[in-house]
């Protein structure tokens, strides 16, 4: 009897030991400040999901598109004709591009913008408007769309700051009525009370613009307050305060700003279209309060100047970019009427890349459709697609680039090529393979080896501005040659 009990205890102890050893695989990557080497008892027999080696993925990044080039050229030619350029001008531009860059394929370093339009006019409208920045009766506007990679104004804040130093303008631009990241966004102080958020991430019934959200008051006296900050000189004060809303019956608005004793009271005009209320002054802080709110739906506020550069951050945590197919074209065009955008930057990928997936042909096809839809929503706006950033995972106890990152980067570049738009290689600008490890070591990224810190965002923002300015140099030179 005792022997049986002892044998049972031995078997139980063996199972406990086995499960404990297996559990070591799930230890955190860092414990008490020390990096923990992954213990994987099944490493020798585990079948890895990747079907390509890193070498083959590197080669793939440099290969031309697998789609028939004639089909791509036909699409790009049609876009060039729409831009009003004749064939001779396009030939001159293409020849000049080859002479300057030697090749027309991928830029592995992220130094320049890869322009896949015929004649390399992918940013023509943006650069033409930028050249008139001092003569326009409105600011040059950029919409920076993305996921959690840019939330809280990471990267976008420094991108905005650099452009405003070069071309003027003040203010943080558009901010939604309420935000999950308001507490740690350092470019504006914001408080909201009494609102329900509708998001296209979880709702398929409402109609959405590029904000991807709409806000509905849930009580009388619903409010939103904003205050400027001193983190960047151009954010300390602004001259134009706007309220954007898409629906109203008979809402009463009260506006308090700059500690003034008097309060602006106004009944907002009834509307079923996207509308804005604007007041001009020297603003540092403001509070909106709303009553008689039945039938009122708001989008957000805009804190900006009437000239210079405005960069709006439209980040939506968890957004893969694929839901943009559901943007309502009529709503987007209505928004663009009162708030015209000259450039839309699209940053997506972190919510798509998957360690178990290396085939992203489906993503290329979907993203081309989405780019076409964005061009329908904003027909007079240039589009710049950003490639996915580096992301690390732990392999044999060390952090290294997830192979799926290279596969997705290739798919994104193919989408830009097929759609005939501009592309920027974020992965290359970070330093390529295993650059996220360096970013984490420098405190430029968080220890999830995925997201940037504000310091890391500054690095990428500077690189993006430099790439845009380099592309502008080419554009200006091409304009001179074509017009000679």
C-alpha positions in Angstrom: 0.0 0.0 0.0 2.8 2.3 0.9 4.7 1.4 -2.2 1.6 2.3 -4.3 1.3 5.6 -2.6 5.0 6.4 -3.1 4.7 5.5 -6.8 1.7 7.7 -7.1 3.5 10.6 -5.4 6.5 10.1 -7.8 4.2 10.2 -10.9 2.5 13.4 -9.5 5.9 15.0 -8.8 7.1 14.2 -12.3 4.0 15.8 -13.8 4.3 18.8 -11.6 8.0 19.2 -12.6 7.1 18.8 -16.3 4.3 21.4 -16.1 6.6 23.8 -14.2 9.3 23.5 -16.9 6.8 24.0 -19.6 5.5 27.1 -17.8 8.9 28.6 -17.9 8.2 29.4 -21.6 5.6 31.9 -20.5 7.9 33.9 -18.2 7.9 37.7 -19.0 10.7 38.9 -21.3 12.1 41.1 -18.5 11.9 40.3 -14.8 13.1 42.7 -12.1 14.9 44.7 -14.7 16.8 41.7 -16.1 16.3 40.2 -19.6 15.1 36.6 -19.2 16.2 34.0 -21.7 13.2 32.0 -23.0 13.1 28.4 -21.9 11.5 26.2 -24.5 11.6 22.5 -23.9 9.9 21.9 -27.3 12.2 24.1 -29.3 13.8 21.2 -31.1 10.6 19.7 -32.2 8.5 22.8 -32.6 7.5 23.5 -36.3 8.1 27.1 -37.1 5.3 28.8 -39.1 7.5 30.7 -41.5 7.9 29.2 -44.9 10.5 31.7 -46.1 13.9 32.4 -44.8 14.9 35.9 -43.9 17.2 35.9 -47.0 14.4 35.1 -49.3 12.3 37.9 -47.7 15.1 40.4 -48.2 15.3 39.4 -51.9 11.5 39.8 -52.2 11.7 43.4 -50.9 13.9 44.3 -53.9 11.8 42.6 -56.6 9.5 44.4 -59.0 5.8 43.9 -58.7 4.4 40.5 -59.8 1.3 42.2 -61.3 1.6 42.7 -65.0 3.5 46.0 -65.5 1.3 47.1 -68.4 -1.7 47.0 -66.1 0.1 49.1 -63.5 1.2 51.6 -66.1 -2.3 52.0 -67.4 -3.6 52.9 -64.0 -0.7 55.4 -63.4 -1.1 57.0 -66.8 -4.8 57.6 -66.1 -3.9 59.4 -62.9 -1.3 61.5 -64.7 -3.8 62.5 -67.3 -6.2 63.5 -64.5 -3.4 65.7 -63.1 -3.3 67.6 -66.4 0.2 66.6 -67.6 1.0 65.7 -71.2 3.0 62.7 -72.2 6.1 64.7 -73.1 6.3 66.2 -69.6 5.9 62.8 -68.0 8.8 61.4 -70.1 11.0 64.3 -69.0 10.1 63.7 -65.4 10.7 60.0 -65.5 14.1 60.5 -67.2 15.1 63.1 -64.6 14.1 60.7 -61.8 16.2 58.0 -63.2 19.2 60.3 -63.6 19.0 61.5 -60.0 18.2 58.2 -58.2 19.6 55.8 -60.8 16.8 53.3 -60.0 13.1 53.4 -59.6 12.7 50.6 -57.2 12.8 50.3 -53.4 14.7 52.6 -51.0 15.9 50.3 -48.3 17.1 53.1 -46.1 14.0 55.3 -46.0 16.0 58.3 -47.0 13.6 59.4 -49.8 10.0 59.1 -50.8 9.3 56.3 -53.3 7.0 57.9 -55.8 5.3 55.2 -58.0 3.2 57.6 -60.1 3.9 58.1 -63.8 6.1 61.2 -64.0 6.6 61.1 -60.2 3.8 63.5 -59.5 2.4 61.7 -56.5 2.8 64.8 -54.2 2.3 67.4 -56.9 -0.8 68.9 -55.4 0.7 69.1 -52.0 3.9 70.7 -53.2 2.0 73.2 -55.4 -0.1 74.2 -52.4 3.0 74.4 -50.2 4.6 76.8 -52.6 1.6 79.1 -52.1 1.6 78.9 -48.3 2.1 82.6 -47.9 -0.6 83.6 -50.4 -3.4 81.2 -49.5 -6.4 82.4 -47.5 -6.3 79.1 -45.5 -3.6 76.9 -44.0 -1.9 74.0 -45.8 -3.6 70.9 -44.1 -2.2 67.4 -43.6 -4.2 64.5 -42.2 -2.0 62.0 -40.4 -4.0 58.8 -40.2 -2.9 55.8 -38.2 -3.2 53.4 -35.2 -1.7 53.3 -31.7 1.8 53.9 -33.2 0.9 57.6 -33.4 -1.7 58.0 -30.7 -1.1 60.7 -28.2 0.6 62.6 -31.0 3.7 60.4 -30.9 5.7 61.2 -34.0 3.0 63.5 -35.3 3.8 66.2 -32.7 7.4 66.5 -33.9 6.4 66.2 -37.6 4.0 69.1 -37.1 6.6 71.1 -35.2 9.2 70.8 -37.8 6.9 71.8 -40.6 5.5 74.8 -38.6 9.0 76.0 -38.0 9.7 75.9 -41.8 6.4 77.1 -43.1 4.6 78.9 -40.2 1.3 78.1 -38.5 0.3 77.5 -34.9 -1.9 75.1 -33.0 -2.4 71.4 -32.6 -5.1 71.2 -35.3 -8.1 68.9 -35.0 -8.9 67.0 -31.7 -11.8 64.7 -31.2 -14.5 65.6 -28.6 -13.1 63.0 -26.3 -10.1 60.7 -26.4 -8.8 57.6 -24.5 -5.3 59.1 -24.6 -6.2 62.7 -23.5 -4.4 62.2 -20.2 -1.0 61.5 -21.7 -1.2 63.5 -24.9 1.4 66.3 -24.3 0.4 68.6 -27.1 -3.0 69.7 -25.6 -4.8 69.6 -22.3 -8.4 68.2 -22.8 -11.3 67.3 -20.6 -14.7 66.1 -21.7 -17.9 65.2 -19.8 -21.2 63.8 -20.8 -20.5 62.1 -24.2 -21.0 58.8 -25.8 -18.5 57.7 -28.4 -19.4 55.9 -31.6 -16.4 54.2 -33.3 -16.2 52.5 -36.6 -14.1 49.8 -35.0 -17.1 48.4 -33.2 -20.1 49.9 -35.0 -21.2 49.3 -38.6 -24.4 51.4 -38.6 -23.2 55.0 -38.4 -21.6 57.0 -41.2 -17.9 58.0 -40.6 -15.3 60.4 -41.9 -11.6 59.9 -41.5 -11.9 60.6 -37.8 -13.6 57.2 -37.5 -15.6 58.4 -34.6 -18.6 60.6 -33.8 -19.8 61.8 -30.4 -23.3 62.2 -29.0 -24.2 64.1 -25.8 -25.8 61.9 -23.1 -26.9 64.7 -20.8 -27.7 68.4 -20.7 -24.6 70.5 -20.1 -22.2 68.1 -21.9 -18.9 69.9 -22.2 -15.4 69.8 -23.7 -12.5 71.9 -22.5 -9.1 72.5 -24.1 -6.0 74.4 -23.0 -2.7 75.0 -24.9 0.6 73.8 -23.7 4.2 75.0 -23.9 5.9 71.9 -25.1 6.3 73.4 -28.5 6.4 77.2 -29.2 3.8 77.0 -31.9 1.3 75.4 -29.6 1.2 78.1 -26.9 -1.4 80.2 -28.7 -3.6 80.0 -31.8 -5.9 82.4 -33.7 -8.8 80.2 -35.0 -11.1 78.0 -32.8 -13.5 75.8 -34.6 -16.3 73.4 -33.5 -17.1 70.7 -36.1 -20.4 68.9 -35.9 -22.4 66.8 -38.3 -26.0 67.0 -37.0 -28.0 69.5 -35.0 -31.7 70.4 -34.3 -31.7 73.2 -31.8 -28.7 72.9 -29.6 -27.6 75.9 -27.5 -23.9 76.5 -27.1 -22.0 78.4 -24.5 -18.3 79.3 -25.0 -15.9 80.5 -22.3 -12.4 81.3 -23.2 -9.2 82.9 -21.9 -10.8 83.6 -18.4 -13.0 86.3 -20.0 -15.9 87.4 -17.8 -18.4 87.4 -20.7 -19.7 84.2 -22.2 -20.5 83.7 -25.8 -24.0 82.2 -26.1 -25.5 81.0 -29.4 -28.0 78.6 -30.8 -26.2 76.5 -33.4 -27.9 76.4 -36.9 -29.9 73.3 -37.6 -28.1 71.0 -40.0 -27.8 67.4 -41.3 -24.5 68.1 -43.0 -21.0 68.5 -41.5 -20.8 72.1 -40.3 -18.3 74.3 -38.4 -18.6 77.2 -36.0 -15.6 79.4 -36.0 -14.4 82.3 -33.8 -11.1 84.2 -34.3 -9.1 85.7 -31.4 -5.9 84.9 -29.5 -6.8 81.7 -27.7 -5.0 79.8 -24.9 -8.0 77.9 -23.4 -11.6 77.4 -24.1 -14.7 75.5 -22.8 -17.8 74.6 -24.8 -21.0 73.6 -23.0 -24.1 72.4 -24.8 -27.8 72.3 -23.8 -31.0 71.2 -25.6 -28.8 68.5 -27.0 -31.3 66.1 -28.5 -30.3 65.4 -32.2 -26.8 66.9 -31.7 -23.8 65.0 -33.0 -20.3 66.4 -32.8 -16.9 65.5 -34.3 -14.4 67.7 -32.5 -12.6 71.0 -32.2 -9.8 72.6 -34.2 -7.1 74.8 -32.7 -5.1 76.4 -35.4 -4.0 79.5 -37.3 -5.5 80.8 -40.5 -2.2 80.4 -42.4 0.9 78.2 -42.3 0.8 74.4 -41.6 -1.9 72.4 -39.8 -1.4 68.7 -39.1 -4.4 66.8 -37.8 -3.8 63.5 -35.9 -6.5 60.9 -36.7 -5.2 57.9 -34.8 -7.5 55.1 -33.9 -6.1 52.3 -31.6 -6.6 48.9 -33.1 -7.2 50.1 -36.6 -5.6 47.9 -39.3 -6.5 50.4 -42.0 -8.7 47.8 -43.7 -11.9 49.3 -42.2 -11.3 52.5 -44.2 -13.2 50.9 -47.0 -16.3 51.8 -45.0 -15.7 55.5 -44.9 -18.7 57.4 -46.2 -17.5 59.3 -49.4 -20.2 62.0 -49.1 -19.4 62.7 -45.5 -15.7 62.9 -46.3 -16.2 65.2 -49.2 -18.5 67.4 -47.0 -15.7 67.5 -44.4 -13.2 68.4 -47.1 -15.3 71.3 -48.3 -14.9 73.1 -45.0 -11.6 71.6 -44.0 -9.7 70.8 -47.3 -6.7 68.5 -47.0 -3.7 68.8 -49.3 -2.0 65.6 -48.1 -3.2 62.4 -46.3 -0.5 60.3 -44.7 -1.6 56.7 -43.9 0.3 54.8 -41.2 -0.9 51.2 -40.7 0.4 47.7 -40.3 1.1 46.9 -36.7 -2.4 45.5 -36.3 -2.0 43.3 -39.4 1.5 41.8 -39.0 1.3 38.3 -37.6 4.2 36.1 -36.6 2.3 33.1 -38.1 1.7 34.7 -41.5 4.1 35.5 -44.3 1.7 35.7 -47.2 0.1 39.1 -47.6 -1.0 39.2 -51.2 -4.6 39.6 -49.9 -3.5 42.7 -48.0 -2.0 44.2 -51.2 -5.3 43.8 -53.0 -7.4 45.1 -50.2 -5.1 48.1 -49.6 -5.2 49.1 -53.3 -9.0 49.1 -53.0 -8.8 51.2 -49.9 -6.5 53.7 -51.6 -8.9 54.0 -54.5 -11.7 54.6 -52.0 -9.7 57.3 -50.2 -9.1 59.0 -53.6 -12.8 59.0 -54.1 -13.4 60.4 -50.6 -10.8 63.1 -51.1 -10.3 63.5 -54.9 -8.1 66.6 -54.7 -5.7 65.2 -52.0 -2.4 63.5 -52.4 -1.8 60.3 -50.5 1.4 59.1 -48.9 1.5 55.5 -47.6 3.9 54.6 -44.8 5.4 51.1 -44.5 5.2 49.1 -41.3 7.8 49.9 -38.6 10.2 47.3 -37.2 8.7 45.0 -34.6 10.7 42.4 -32.6 9.8 39.1 -31.1 11.9 36.8 -29.0 13.6 33.9 -30.8 16.0 31.6 -28.9 16.1 34.1 -26.0 17.0 37.1 -28.2 14.8 39.9 -29.6 15.0 40.1 -33.4 12.9 41.4 -36.3 9.7 39.4 -36.9 10.0 38.0 -40.4 6.4 38.9 -41.1 7.4 42.6 -40.9 9.4 42.2 -44.1 6.6 40.3 -45.8 4.0 43.0 -44.9 6.4 45.8 -45.9 6.7 44.2 -49.4 2.9 44.0 -49.6 2.5 47.6 -48.6 5.1 48.7 -51.2 3.3 46.7 -53.9 0.0 48.4 -52.9 1.6 51.8 -53.4 3.1 50.8 -56.7 -0.2 49.4 -58.1 -2.2 52.4 -56.9 0.4 54.8 -58.3 1.0 56.8 -55.1 3.9 57.7 -52.9 5.5 55.5 -50.2 7.9 55.9 -47.4 9.8 53.1 -45.8 9.5 53.5 -42.0 11.3 50.2 -41.4 14.3 51.4 -43.4 14.3 54.8 -41.7 14.5 53.1 -38.3 17.6 51.3 -39.4 16.2 48.1 -40.9 16.4 44.7 -39.3 16.7 44.6 -35.5 16.4 48.4 -35.3 13.6 48.1 -32.8 16.1 46.5 -30.4 18.3 49.6 -30.7 15.3 51.9 -30.2 14.3 50.1 -27.0 17.9 50.2 -25.7 17.9 54.0 -26.3 14.5 54.4 -24.7 13.1 55.4 -28.0 10.5 52.7 -27.9 8.6 50.8 -25.2 9.6 47.4 -24.0 6.8 45.7 -25.9 9.3 46.1 -28.9 6.4 47.5 -31.0 5.5 51.1 -30.0 7.6 54.2 -30.1 8.2 56.6 -27.2 8.0 60.3 -27.9 11.8 60.4 -28.3 11.6 57.7 -30.9 8.8 59.5 -32.6 11.0 62.5 -32.9 13.6 60.4 -34.7 11.1 59.2 -37.3 9.4 62.6 -37.6 12.7 64.2 -38.5 13.5 61.5 -41.0 10.1 61.9 -42.7 10.4 65.7 -42.9 13.8 65.3 -44.5 12.5 62.7 -47.0 9.6 65.1 -47.9 12.0 68.0 -48.4 14.3 65.9 -50.5 11.3 64.9 -52.7 10.3 68.6 -52.9 13.8 69.4 -54.2 13.3 66.8 -57.0 9.8 68.2 -57.7 11.0 71.8 -57.9 13.9 70.8 -60.2 11.6 68.8 -62.4 9.2 71.8 -62.7 12.1 73.9 -63.9 13.2 71.4 -66.5 9.6 70.7 -67.8 8.8 74.4 -68.1 12.0 75.4 -69.9 
